[in-house]
Amino acid sequence: MTAVVIGASSGLGRALSVELARTGHAVLLVASDARDLAALAADLQLRHGVQVGTLALDLAVAADPGARVMEALAGLPTIRALLLPVGMSRSDDDGSLGPAAIGQLLAINLHAPIAVAHALLPALLESRAAIVGFGSIAGARGRSRNIVYAAAKRGLETFFESLRHRHLPTALRVQFYRLGFLRSNLTFGMKLPLPAAEPEVVARKVIAGLRKGSFDRYQPRWWGMIALIVRCLPWFAFRRMKD
């Protein structure tokens, strides 16, 4: 079985790649930096003895990323899982971004995951595989920052809901995780209002759940209660939450 990881070289994507290899899966690693991919692939092959393919791909500019991924799958075992932890945010995403920056955020967080999913969908259906998407607590309700990022993540959530609606879990297991804060280079040194989860812990839960049918859930689970409270706040109270 081959699992494809889009955004494989850092953060949750790297943790997912390591966990997949540890549990015996062949993997196709997709990320923008060829050197990072080569180092990760060599490590996974050496430590776990699995087949590893790599594809260096800049999702911000790739017109047809799905076609490139399909080409890279040649020679690997049948695809049984597509995981899409890819994402990008910017500290200046506060309503002042120009068209190029907006396009970059939308390309990486929304266009690329959907395009790859559409390209691989026939193969995923044929093998009765799993497709796993990752949203963000930032998409729970519109805020005064992470504006484009949150809109893209909410759009991706809607896309995965449509996939669940269209395909029975026996044909395609559609799984979506809304993530809270993760410990990474992006959150290093930040004063977070709530604890950050370890990517390795989240990765183990995601890989353990690959065969559990279709669902959407928060990870860690307690973020679901936080999101419910945020969504239920009346506007006059929510409006005061500037950050």
Sequence and secondary structure as in RCSB ss.txt:
>XXXX:A:sequence
MTAVVIGASSGLGRALSVELARTGHAVLLVASDARDLAALAADLQLRHGVQVGTLALDLAVAADPGARVMEALAG
LPTIRALLLPVGMSRSDDDGSLGPAAIGQLLAINLHAPIAVAHALLPALLESRAAIVGFGSIAGARGRSRNIVYA
AAKRGLETFFESLRHRHLPTALRVQFYRLGFLRSNLTFGMKLPLPAAEPEVVARKVIAGLRKGSFDRYQPRWWGM
IALIVRCLPWFAFRRMKD
>XXXX:A:secstr
 EEEEET SSHHHHHHHHHHHHTT EEEEEES HHHHHHHHHHHHHHH   EEEEE  TTT S HHHHHHHHTTT
S  EEEEEE      TTTTT   HHHHHHHHIIIIIHHHHHHHHHHHHHHHTT EEEEEEEGGGGS  SSSHHHH
HHHHHHHHHHHHHHHHS TTT EEEEEEE  B STTTTT   SS  B HHHHHHHHHHTTTS SEEEEESTTHHH
HHHHHHHS HHHHTT   
